[in-house]
Amino acid sequence: MCGVMRLILCLLALSAVPALASDPPPPPPPPPPSSDAPAATDNPPPPPGDSTPVEAKPRTNWARPAAYIGWGVGLGVLTLGIVSTAIGSGFIDNGFGIEFYGAGSGLMVLAALLTGAAGPVVYVGGNSARWTKSITGIRGLRIGGWIGYGVGLGMQLISVLGGWPVTTFLGGLVGAGALACFGLDAWFSANEADDVAAMADAPDPTTPRVMPTVAVLPSLNGRGGTTAMIGFSGTF
């Protein structure tokens, strides 16, 4: 009986050897993290390229010369309207049943050409100073200028044919007023552009600076009066 038990145990041991040999060995543990490897972060790396900020530069500003153009041409248009009213325009009756074309009509043609050309030029010149939203000029002047531009130009064209003194004079006056409005808007826009440029060029207040200073203080001798003191002041 003991021999049979020993035989059974030997057979069981021999049957377990192939099963143990067929199982692969366990994988080795992963290596520890190296201290030289960069630490993982949630922020993505910055994009490649030059990180130097680009400063926006204003456009060419010719608003102030445009204002001079508007005022000068407007004065000329007003003068032409006054002279044309004085000498007559349109068809004029000489009192003997003969009509002739007044010489003032030719002047009003010139006034209409000057008004029609100078209005958009002065407006564009003023708009050249408004390169940022902080420079607005005077919107009311621009609106009034465009209204006067259309009305004055229409009266000038009517006065060429009709020759009514009222339309002739008002055509020159309203056309000149429209150009004056455009010129004032361009002037104020140029001043605002200069202020914005001055603020952009102002020195950094955190930069240390030393400058001479003159101060006037009450006299220290008790007799009244004032004392001037000259020194230096600085910001740090």
Steps between C-alpha positions, in 0.01 A plus 500: 500500500779738581663426168182590313477832683857583415439420134197732489697787658781458249258509210337821634840663540604409146170637358551841670846558349381585140236745633757685705742510208238645261421811716717803399697670770348825642622828337764697683383806696522843319812707567467789747449850346819687428558830678636653176170457309287821474202507729165469329281810521150583394606811304594442135838623382508848345482513122828553318580841363599844609316607815594867466180712504432695183411864556213628287596814313249767402422576140622810323323801647435798270188626677641842586598586139154377396346746745696784340380386158137496614516847652685650205273351235194587709607864510542494123153346449342765721678776307382357168143487628509863610655623174261290293203646687629853437556463125207267433475144375264301281292672230475872571266747328670829418171690504464517124359153451841348440620223728860409543687246704646662813870480556432386856389163366857420401616585851238269651616220274847548649350513851314175439815329375701616801231393746448163336871418497608646834229339717611136467868599506470682833288219646754235401778714644322522835430128493874431463550618860234265639713185484379373840164496677624745763521771232147600406511862387159670508231286341247785493729707281533215253124449482438872459776518241346231281154658523639842413710344225193362321281806554768751405606308191136476387444874545816579307387288206153659507648850508697426183175471302242679711708795605291585806704717735383306805614162371824649370596654834377206709677256270833666574423543871378146567776343290762699689340401832515131407871524423555689825329216693720240335805713574413540870441127537836429336670752731355347817585149375860607442521641854366176647749299295783716636381438857487123446850502350630708793358253751657210310840673505479601868779353718429212734402643842687218674832606342722697741534862391671808637411852381564858611221665696418860590265555797357819650439478878398745772796684651653332802620821670155590632486829310265383227571468133613197312822309442603326181677168538685315229574132533448157353209261519481140399277196478624158603 
